[in-house]
Amino acid sequence: MVRIRRACATLALVGATVAVATVPAGAAPAGVQRSTAQATCPTGWGSLAKTDAGATLASVTNVRTGRHTCFDRMVIDVPGGGSGVGYTVQYVDRLYQDGSGRHIPVAGGAVLEVRVAAPAYDPETGAATYPGRPARPLPGVDLTGYRTFRDTRFAGSFEGDTQIGLGVRARLPFRVQQLDDRVVVDVAHSWTATG
């Protein structure tokens, strides 16, 4: 009787092993993502202008960029600005500097004008708080290896607004987020929903 039980247990174990071995390689247990699958990217951002009327006397101190699976990101740091820093971000045919009207060339298939309602100078002293120079690339920003970003140009700061030109590969969907002490601009790598 013990031998029969042992034999049945052995047969059941062998049968289970064979059954697992015959599951197709592409099948994965429910709830488990395969590592080779493409990332699902956010959709619905669109490419129309995005604005918020907030404003602050806090100053822009830094602009930085980063690469992500689905988009390239620009962050404008405004310490002390909280989450109410106003902005206007929109595609333009050409970037013109506020005040002077001077054309500032920006490389890329399309140009996003990023306007933040915060000065790049101390309102009390007029001293620069951000080292950008008009018509020059943004200091410390290296776009090597980016899928979407092609160029950056500081246009200046005029009457409390700071203006930046962002050259992108093509007119692609983008979003703008207000986070504590910064404005974030994400430009998608494509119009599709995968990275």
Wavefront OBJ file of the C-alpha trace (Angstrom):
o trace
v 0.000 0.000 0.000
v 2.851 2.404 0.816
v 4.489 1.589 -2.534
v 1.280 2.376 -4.415
v 0.948 5.742 -2.625
v 4.589 6.576 -3.362
v 4.149 5.580 -7.010
v 0.975 7.715 -7.323
v 2.716 10.691 -5.702
v 5.689 10.294 -8.070
v 3.399 10.106 -11.111
v 1.486 13.199 -9.960
v 4.733 15.141 -9.500
v 6.030 14.094 -12.941
v 2.692 15.019 -14.528
v 2.745 18.483 -12.916
v 6.315 19.066 -14.103
v 5.436 18.081 -17.672
v 2.335 20.321 -17.616
v 4.380 23.362 -16.500
v 7.031 22.653 -19.129
v 4.413 22.723 -21.899
v 3.138 26.242 -21.073
v 4.119 28.525 -23.978
v 7.136 30.728 -23.307
v 5.068 33.872 -23.972
v 2.512 33.073 -21.292
v 2.923 34.852 -17.977
v 0.908 34.476 -14.806
v -1.917 36.979 -14.414
v -0.776 40.300 -12.952
v 2.873 39.848 -14.001
v 4.277 42.151 -16.684
v 6.969 40.862 -18.984
v 10.140 42.928 -18.880
v 10.341 43.056 -22.671
v 6.950 44.773 -23.025
v 7.007 48.440 -24.052
v 6.061 51.006 -21.458
v 2.546 52.383 -21.661
v 2.853 56.130 -21.907
v 0.335 58.810 -20.930
v -1.830 60.075 -23.764
v -4.190 62.955 -24.295
v -1.791 65.819 -23.576
v -2.278 67.488 -26.948
v -0.143 70.243 -28.450
v -2.284 73.319 -27.814
v -1.180 76.175 -25.533
v -1.324 75.582 -21.798
v -1.573 78.490 -19.336
v -2.075 79.362 -15.694
v -2.507 82.953 -14.516
v -0.605 82.623 -11.207
v 2.380 84.869 -10.452
v 5.073 85.201 -7.814
v 7.827 87.541 -6.720
v 10.045 84.516 -6.074
v 12.836 84.239 -8.631
v 13.899 81.592 -11.136
v 17.217 80.126 -9.976
v 17.769 77.090 -12.200
v 16.542 75.290 -15.322
v 17.325 71.602 -15.742
v 16.296 68.763 -18.011
v 15.884 65.009 -17.759
v 15.143 61.985 -19.933
v 12.287 59.590 -19.162
v 10.862 56.491 -20.836
v 8.003 58.329 -22.529
v 9.057 61.988 -22.577
v 11.821 64.541 -22.126
v 11.420 66.933 -19.184
v 12.364 70.542 -18.454
v 12.134 71.835 -14.864
v 12.209 75.526 -13.996
v 13.095 75.967 -10.304
v 11.448 78.871 -8.478
v 12.324 78.471 -4.761
v 9.672 80.101 -2.613
v 7.161 80.167 -5.475
v 5.048 77.343 -4.037
v 2.645 75.576 -6.382
v 1.066 78.727 -7.831
v 3.735 79.876 -10.290
v 1.971 80.959 -13.472
v 3.058 79.969 -16.964
v 2.255 79.983 -20.660
v 3.703 77.194 -22.788
v 2.908 77.078 -26.492
v 4.289 76.226 -29.905
v 5.408 79.290 -31.862
v 6.668 79.742 -35.415
v 9.609 81.815 -34.163
v 10.819 82.924 -30.736
v 10.822 86.703 -30.200
v 12.362 88.240 -27.101
v 9.952 90.188 -24.905
v 10.645 93.901 -24.775
v 13.001 94.127 -27.753
v 11.113 91.951 -30.229
v 14.454 90.456 -31.283
v 14.218 87.097 -33.075
v 16.107 84.337 -31.244
v 16.798 81.298 -33.457
v 16.029 77.935 -31.818
v 17.048 74.668 -33.523
v 14.574 71.820 -34.001
v 11.523 70.873 -36.022
v 9.272 72.918 -33.698
v 9.754 75.578 -31.022
v 8.021 75.660 -27.643
v 7.972 79.053 -25.966
v 8.118 78.484 -22.206
v 7.102 81.578 -20.269
v 7.118 81.440 -16.454
v 5.514 84.205 -14.378
v 8.595 84.648 -12.189
v 11.595 86.908 -12.766
v 15.154 85.626 -13.277
v 16.375 88.500 -11.106
v 15.847 89.753 -7.553
v 12.935 92.232 -7.778
v 14.411 94.410 -5.010
v 17.985 94.692 -6.294
v 17.735 93.751 -9.966
v 20.596 91.261 -9.498
v 20.382 88.149 -11.690
v 19.278 84.965 -9.913
v 19.732 82.768 -12.987
v 22.934 82.876 -15.084
v 21.237 82.616 -18.490
v 22.266 85.009 -21.246
v 19.840 86.137 -23.961
v 20.001 84.067 -27.177
v 22.484 81.606 -25.603
v 21.864 77.936 -24.676
v 20.761 77.358 -21.094
v 23.762 77.048 -18.766
v 24.436 73.507 -17.554
v 21.892 71.882 -19.898
v 23.320 69.165 -22.182
v 20.742 67.608 -24.530
v 23.021 64.856 -25.871
v 21.039 61.613 -26.154
v 17.583 63.164 -25.781
v 14.855 61.726 -28.024
v 12.722 64.884 -28.247
v 14.678 67.950 -27.084
v 17.028 69.535 -29.635
v 17.930 73.010 -28.340
v 17.372 75.486 -25.508
v 17.700 79.274 -25.609
v 17.318 81.795 -22.826
v 15.278 84.698 -24.152
v 15.462 86.800 -20.998
v 13.363 88.085 -18.145
v 11.125 91.095 -18.717
v 8.534 92.673 -16.409
v 8.499 89.685 -14.061
v 8.271 86.944 -16.726
v 11.105 84.626 -17.713
v 11.100 83.412 -21.319
v 12.821 80.285 -22.686
v 12.869 78.740 -26.158
v 12.781 74.932 -26.253
v 13.566 73.343 -29.621
v 11.962 69.910 -30.098
v 12.156 67.284 -32.839
v 8.598 67.947 -34.083
v 5.304 69.373 -32.847
v 4.606 66.733 -30.199
v 2.143 66.536 -27.305
v 3.221 68.163 -24.049
v 1.961 68.800 -20.530
v 2.799 71.389 -17.873
v 2.691 70.722 -14.140
v 2.956 73.107 -11.197
v 4.751 71.444 -8.325
v 6.150 72.995 -5.158
v 8.708 75.620 -6.168
v 8.908 74.532 -9.830
v 7.161 74.366 -13.173
v 7.614 71.125 -15.126
v 7.256 70.795 -18.911
v 7.131 67.254 -20.348
v 7.262 66.729 -24.125
v 6.275 63.246 -25.348
v 8.597 61.219 -27.562
v 5.710 60.489 -29.949
v 1.966 60.707 -30.467
v 1.554 56.986 -29.749
v 0.936 55.418 -26.350
v 4.173 53.428 -26.069
v 7.712 54.445 -25.172
l 1 2 3 4 5 6 7 8 9 10 11 12 13 14 15 16 17 18 19 20 21 22 23 24 25 26 27 28 29 30 31 32 33 34 35 36 37 38 39 40 41 42 43 44 45 46 47 48 49 50 51 52 53 54 55 56 57 58 59 60 61 62 63 64 65 66 67 68 69 70 71 72 73 74 75 76 77 78 79 80 81 82 83 84 85 86 87 88 89 90 91 92 93 94 95 96 97 98 99 100 101 102 103 104 105 106 107 108 109 110 111 112 113 114 115 116 117 118 119 120 121 122 123 124 125 126 127 128 129 130 131 132 133 134 135 136 137 138 139 140 141 142 143 144 145 146 147 148 149 150 151 152 153 154 155 156 157 158 159 160 161 162 163 164 165 166 167 168 169 170 171 172 173 174 175 176 177 178 179 180 181 182 183 184 185 186 187 188 189 190 191 192 193 194 195
